[in-house]
Amino acid sequence: MRLLITNDDGINAKGIYALAKELEKYHEVIIVAPDNERSACGHSITLSRPLIVRKVALEGLKSIAFSVDGTPADCVKIAINKLIDGKIDMVISGINKGLNLGTDVLYSGTVSAAIEASIYKVPSMAISMQVNKKIENYEMASKYAGEILLMAKKNNVKNDMVLNVNVPLLKGNEIKGIKVCKIGSRLYNNCYIETIGENGETQYEIKGELKDVHEEDSDTLYFKEGYVTVTPLHYDLTNFNILNDVSKWF
């Protein structure tokens, strides 16, 4: 397969290196990723200035790579429209440093890059790995990315499908399997810490504690139980459950 790989942690992140290293064993891989970290940038794109694109060599990888001084969505747009000739079979975004479970997909640059691909009718996967302060290991997530990619190909994945994948920080024999499920809810008890800057300006830094809502058949629940979670996403945010009700208002 011919794969486009991107991320939101930046082109020099450990996660994208591990992903490309694994997938280029079996596929043609082209990397187009932000030049720096763009975490939690959502689906933003750059309109106010030109994008700077540089061809780069990533030591230890044979894949062609480009850095872009923009967002993950920028990377996918410019890759498809300008940098890559011919068909792309699938876009894979990641491996993200940290999870993209539940409603966090709305903030995620990793997921937004995958969604941008689906807008262009290219199937995609966003893959994220649980990390902690002492352990940042992407080998397990790389293997699951390869496995899920092959299953998607075997089952003729639709061209507008996004697969959101989250891998727990467990050993291979500790992972219970793969669960296909809906997204759950992640709530944050947000607060803003006020400080005074060097020039006397007031600054606010967001802090907060996470609380997952473990709904039945949700990714937050199955992830907690030790499964790799896979959630099919789509960019159509229409709430079909109330579409007819709201139409009656008018």
C-alpha positions in Angstrom: 0.0 0.0 0.0 1.0 3.6 -0.5 0.7 5.4 2.8 0.9 9.1 3.9 2.0 9.4 7.6 1.6 12.6 9.6 1.1 13.6 13.3 0.7 16.5 15.6 3.8 15.9 17.8 6.2 17.1 15.1 8.3 15.4 12.5 11.1 14.5 15.0 8.7 12.8 17.5 9.5 9.3 18.6 6.0 8.1 17.7 6.1 9.0 14.0 9.5 7.5 13.7 8.4 4.2 15.2 5.3 4.1 13.0 7.2 4.8 9.8 9.9 2.3 10.8 7.4 -0.5 11.2 5.2 0.3 8.1 7.9 1.0 5.6 8.9 -2.7 6.0 5.8 -3.7 4.0 4.5 -0.5 2.4 5.6 2.7 0.5 5.6 5.4 3.1 5.7 9.2 2.6 5.9 11.4 5.7 4.5 14.9 5.8 4.4 16.3 9.3 4.6 19.6 11.3 8.1 21.0 11.9 7.2 21.4 15.6 4.6 20.1 18.1 1.0 21.2 17.3 -0.8 19.2 20.0 -4.5 20.1 20.6 -4.7 22.4 17.6 -7.9 20.7 16.4 -8.8 21.1 12.8 -7.2 24.5 12.3 -5.5 25.4 9.0 -3.1 28.2 8.1 -4.6 31.0 6.0 -2.8 34.2 7.0 0.7 33.3 5.6 2.4 30.9 3.2 3.5 27.5 4.4 7.1 26.7 4.4 7.8 23.1 3.3 11.2 21.5 3.6 12.4 18.0 2.4 14.2 16.4 5.3 16.2 13.2 5.9 15.2 11.2 9.0 18.1 9.1 10.1 17.3 5.4 10.1 14.3 5.7 7.8 14.2 5.2 4.0 10.9 7.0 3.6 10.7 10.4 1.8 9.9 13.1 4.4 8.7 16.7 4.4 8.3 19.1 7.3 5.6 21.8 7.2 5.5 24.9 9.4 1.7 24.4 9.9 -0.9 22.2 11.5 -1.6 18.5 11.0 -4.6 19.4 8.7 -2.3 21.7 6.7 0.1 18.7 6.2 -2.6 16.5 4.8 -4.0 19.2 2.5 -0.6 20.2 1.0 0.5 16.5 0.8 -2.6 15.5 -1.3 -2.8 18.7 -3.4 0.9 19.4 -4.0 3.6 17.1 -2.6 2.4 13.6 -3.6 1.7 12.5 -7.1 -0.7 9.6 -7.7 -3.0 7.7 -5.4 -2.6 7.5 -1.6 -4.2 4.3 -0.3 -4.4 5.4 3.4 -3.4 8.2 5.7 -2.1 7.3 9.1 -1.8 10.0 11.8 0.4 9.3 14.9 1.6 7.7 16.9 0.4 10.3 19.3 2.2 10.8 22.6 -0.9 10.3 24.8 -4.4 9.2 24.3 -7.2 10.5 22.2 -10.2 9.0 23.8 -13.8 10.1 24.0 -14.6 13.8 23.4 -10.9 14.6 23.3 -11.1 13.8 19.5 -12.6 17.2 19.1 -9.3 18.9 20.2 -6.9 16.5 18.8 -4.6 17.5 15.9 -3.8 13.8 15.4 -7.5 13.0 14.8 -8.1 16.1 12.7 -5.3 15.1 10.3 -7.1 11.8 9.8 -10.4 13.5 9.3 -8.9 15.9 6.7 -7.9 12.9 4.7 -11.4 11.5 4.8 -12.7 14.8 3.4 -10.5 14.1 0.4 -12.0 10.6 0.2 -8.9 8.9 1.5 -9.4 6.4 4.3 -7.4 7.1 7.4 -6.4 6.0 10.9 -5.4 8.1 13.9 -3.4 6.1 16.4 -2.5 7.1 19.9 -0.4 5.5 22.7 -0.7 5.8 26.4 2.5 7.1 28.0 3.7 8.1 31.4 6.6 10.2 32.7 8.9 7.2 32.8 7.8 5.1 29.8 7.3 6.3 26.2 7.3 3.1 24.1 5.6 3.0 20.7 6.5 -0.5 19.6 3.2 -2.0 20.6 1.1 0.7 18.9 3.2 0.3 15.7 2.4 -3.3 15.6 -1.3 -2.7 16.1 -1.3 0.0 13.4 0.1 -2.5 11.0 -2.5 -5.2 12.0 -5.5 -2.8 11.8 -4.2 -1.4 8.4 -4.2 -4.9 6.9 -7.7 -5.7 8.3 -9.0 -2.4 6.8 -7.5 -3.3 3.4 -8.9 -6.9 3.6 -12.4 -5.5 4.4 -12.3 -2.8 1.7 -12.3 0.2 4.1 -14.6 3.0 2.8 -12.8 6.0 1.4 -14.4 8.4 4.0 -13.8 6.3 7.1 -11.6 7.4 10.0 -10.5 4.8 12.5 -9.5 6.3 15.9 -7.2 3.8 17.7 -6.0 4.0 21.3 -3.4 1.6 22.7 -2.9 1.0 26.4 0.5 1.0 28.0 0.6 -2.8 28.6 2.7 -5.7 27.6 1.4 -7.7 24.6 0.1 -10.6 26.7 -1.7 -8.1 29.0 -3.8 -6.5 26.2 -7.1 -8.3 26.1 -7.7 -7.7 22.4 -9.4 -5.1 20.1 -12.8 -3.6 20.8 -14.7 -1.6 18.2 -16.8 0.9 20.1 -18.3 4.4 20.3 -16.5 7.4 21.8 -17.2 8.0 25.5 -17.0 11.3 27.5 -14.0 12.9 29.0 -14.7 15.7 31.5 -12.1 18.1 32.9 -12.4 20.1 36.1 -10.8 23.1 34.5 -9.4 26.1 36.3 -7.2 29.0 35.3 -4.1 29.9 37.3 -3.5 33.7 37.2 0.0 35.0 37.1 1.7 38.3 36.3 4.1 38.3 33.4 7.5 40.1 33.1 5.9 43.2 31.5 3.1 43.4 34.1 0.5 41.7 31.9 -2.0 39.2 33.4 -1.6 35.6 32.3 -3.9 32.6 32.7 -2.7 29.0 32.4 -5.3 26.3 32.2 -5.1 23.4 34.6 -7.5 20.6 35.3 -8.2 17.1 36.5 -9.5 14.5 34.1 -12.6 12.4 34.8 -13.6 9.7 32.3 -17.3 8.8 32.0 -17.3 5.0 31.5 -20.5 4.6 29.4 -21.5 1.2 28.2 -19.7 0.1 24.9 -17.5 3.2 25.0 -13.8 3.6 24.3 -13.1 5.0 27.7 -14.6 1.9 29.3 -12.9 -0.7 27.2 -9.6 1.1 27.3 -9.8 1.0 31.1 -10.4 -2.7 30.9 -7.2 -3.3 28.9 -8.4 -3.3 25.3 -7.1 -1.5 22.2 -10.0 0.6 21.2 -11.1 1.3 17.6 -13.8 3.8 16.9 -15.0 4.7 13.3 -15.5 8.4 13.0 -17.0 10.7 10.3 -16.8 14.4 9.7 -20.6 14.8 9.4 -21.5 16.1 12.8 -25.3 16.3 12.1 -27.4 15.2 15.1 -29.8 13.0 13.1 -31.7 12.0 16.3 -33.1 15.5 16.6 -33.0 16.7 13.0 -36.7 16.2 12.4 -37.7 17.7 15.7 -35.7 20.9 15.0 -37.2 21.1 11.5 -40.6 21.3 13.0 -39.6 24.5 14.8 -39.8 26.3 11.4 
